[in-house]
Amino acid sequence: MTRESEHSDASHSSPLFETTVRDEVCRLYRPDTRWLSTGYDGGESRADAAYLLSVPEGWDDVEVTDYVRRRRRRVGFEERGPALLTGVSMRHAHRARLGPVEAVVTAGVNNPAALPMPGEAEPERRSDSQSDERRHAGTVNVVVGTTHALAPGGLANLVAVAAEAKATTLLAETGFPGTTSDAVLVACDPGGETAQFSGSATAVGSAARACVRDALCAALGSRYTDEEPPESVAEAEYGVVTDESARVERVATEMKT
């Protein structure tokens, strides 16, 4: 199902982030970095580090900001920064780098979010699929950073590029485009070479797609070494099916004479 990257480290640039893992807290350190997060306390920020945290089963602390602060300080990480949470152990985290980009990914799909296309048979759902008790049971967290200094729109667009690569890879590997709690965190170096755009045809966007794909494949392979991911929402510990249909109509246009 999964594969490690076929490229050797020698053919790639040095790591973008200095990574340290202590007691299921992973610090991604790079001084004076611009971040943009879709996580619980998302938005733009500037910090020396970001964090990936594995939360224990049954975790239900609603004071997430305080929880993250306590966890990182307990293991000696004093730098403030954005954080993403997951139920997946940090031993399954993988990184991939290519050119000016690096991606770090954790992946679990015990809480899949299915999106059937019109005309497809609707996936069977669990009777308790609307419960929020397992919201961190799986989660695919994607961190993508570049040594370039991206324009504001380019940094925001990198979120879309990473999410597209994540969904494409997950569909191919698991049959689901995502989980109920996925998040993306992107970063760039304000002092790097300026780049206006980050689409798939750019050096940054192309490398980001490859890095997300390869790191995600490796993370899935690590997480599901001794078991297979669920084949349906009904088989999953927790999940949702978006089976509603929206009203669709043509956008009205004004005809000029």
Buried (B, 14 or more C-beta within 10 A) or exposed (E): EBEEBEEEEEEBBEBBBEBBBBEBBBBBBBEEBBBBBBBBEBEEBEBBBBBBBBBEEEEEEEEBEEBBBEBBEEEEBEEBBBBBBBBBBBEBBBBBBBBBBBBBBBBBBBBBBBBEEEEEEEBEBBEEBEEEEBBBBBBBBBBBBBBBBBBEEBBBBBBBBBBBBBBBBBEEBBBBBBBBBBBBBBBBBEEEEEBEBBBBEBBBBBBBBBBBBBBBBBBBBBBBEEEEBBEBBBBBBBBBBEEEEEEEEEEEEEEEE
